[in-house]
Amino acid sequence: MRDTASSQLPFIDLQAQRSRISDQIDAAIRRVLDHGAFIMGPEIIEVERQLAERTGAEHCLTCASGTDALILPLMAANIGPGDAVLVPSFTFTSSAEVVALRGATPVFVDVDPQTFNMDVDSLKAGLIAAEQAGLTAKAIMTVDLFGQPVDFDPIRDIADQHGLWILDDAAQAFGATYKGAPLGTIGRVTGTSFYPAKPLACYGDGGAVFTDDTELYERMKCVRVHGNGGGSAEAKYLGLTARFDSIQAAVLIEKLKIFDDECDRRNAVAQRYTKGLSDIVQTPRLIEGATSIWAQYTLVSEQRDVIVKTLAAENIPTALFYPRPLHAQAPYQGYPVSGNGLPVTEQLAAQVVSLPMHPYLEADAQTHIISAVRAALAS
Ligand SMILES: *Cc1c(COP(=O)(O)O)cnc(C)c1O
């Protein structure tokens, strides 16, 4: 049921989606309750098949969260102490957390002021910082922030030159494309999340890893269940309990049926925002040849705090992704930073603000949001 009594606009309206497919979802969950295979049931195999097919990746391995989708490849590839992984600082904590959890070293890299994604010059400086710290750079973790793919080509050139591999954190970007290719096939490994607020989401925690590397896939499959893959009495590797649940897979299968339509709706919402706001504030810029899935619609403004306050007074929620860069947060303060610091990251942390964004945001509500932002900037 939608809460019509509240005048607060939702930031993400999961109930609007639910009312569209509630019968199908209820029936899908019920089927799992009836067959009782809660762990690794038929829905897991089916959703992995569908997700692999959709991306064109050779293999899809579902797992318990987006964070697991990033640590599984690091574990399978034996990234650990003495190794460096280049990571943007302007991202969600998981991107660096998994590197640190492995005992490896995240080296923080700056981002581009327009796309919010990894900056190539800063990446090069980060490789020098890693070397100066006596570390062996092993991988680059690209993050497709807010749903827009990283510009992979120049990053892949650097990766190839230095013998690094790309682990793409597409937690916010499942469904986006780069030069015609869906994310999931571009790095050596791609991880995504099905956390409820992500563009493709289940009703709890979940994630998936995509790769064309069969050997790595087999190892990750083993690591996902205690390093024995669930099938053997003996562990081959250190592992986790990192399986996706059958019930969540059943939910995801139903949501996949409307996902393409939701992508179109997200694009329409983003276009309306851009049309209504790009003359007065920095609106998101897509790189040539990329499509975004619009996990967030994020403005950059020196008057960010005025926008937040004005919208709050109109019962319009906003969100700050991210007000504090990772390299400034307690667990990450000791790690190397590229170049002479991360000026773009620091500036964005002070100036970004995200507007309500979901496939069911109606034109009327958006007109109201756009007027409120315009009023804030005129004041
Ligand atoms: C959400 C997110 C993750 C982690 O996903 P969980 O499913 O919450 O573990 C990782 N990286 C980024 C960029 C994210 O936004």
The ligand as an SDF file (V2000), in Angstrom:
LIG
                    3D

 15 15  0  0  0  0  0  0  0  0999 V2000
   25.9090   -0.4880   -2.6380 C   0  0  0  0  0  0  0  0  0  0  0  0
   27.3260   -0.4890   -3.0700 C   0  0  0  0  0  0  0  0  0  0  0  0
   28.2010   -1.5480   -2.7800 C   0  0  0  0  0  0  0  0  0  0  0  0
   27.8730   -2.6720   -1.8360 C   0  0  0  0  0  0  0  0  0  0  0  0
   26.7030   -3.3350   -2.0280 O   0  0  0  0  0  0  0  0  0  0  0  0
   25.9830   -4.0880   -0.8090 P   0  0  0  0  0  0  0  0  0  0  0  0
   25.0210   -4.9770   -1.5160 O   0  0  0  0  0  0  0  0  0  0  0  0
   25.3460   -3.0540    0.0320 O   0  0  0  0  0  0  0  0  0  0  0  0
   27.0250   -4.8650   -0.0760 O   0  0  0  0  0  0  0  0  0  0  0  0
   29.4910   -1.5050   -3.2890 C   0  0  0  0  0  0  0  0  0  0  0  0
   29.9100   -0.4810   -4.0380 N   0  0  0  0  0  0  0  0  0  0  0  0
   29.1120    0.5650   -4.3340 C   0  0  0  0  0  0  0  0  0  0  0  0
   29.6390    1.6550   -5.1990 C   0  0  0  0  0  0  0  0  0  0  0  0
   27.7960    0.6060   -3.8550 C   0  0  0  0  0  0  0  0  0  0  0  0
   27.0220    1.6400   -4.1280 O   0  0  0  0  0  0  0  0  0  0  0  0
  1  2  1  0
  2  3  1  0
  2 14  2  0
  3  4  1  0
  3 10  2  0
  4  5  1  0
  5  6  1  0
  6  7  2  0
  6  8  1  0
  6  9  1  0
 10 11  1  0
 11 12  2  0
 12 13  1  0
 12 14  1  0
 14 15  1  0
M  END
$$$$
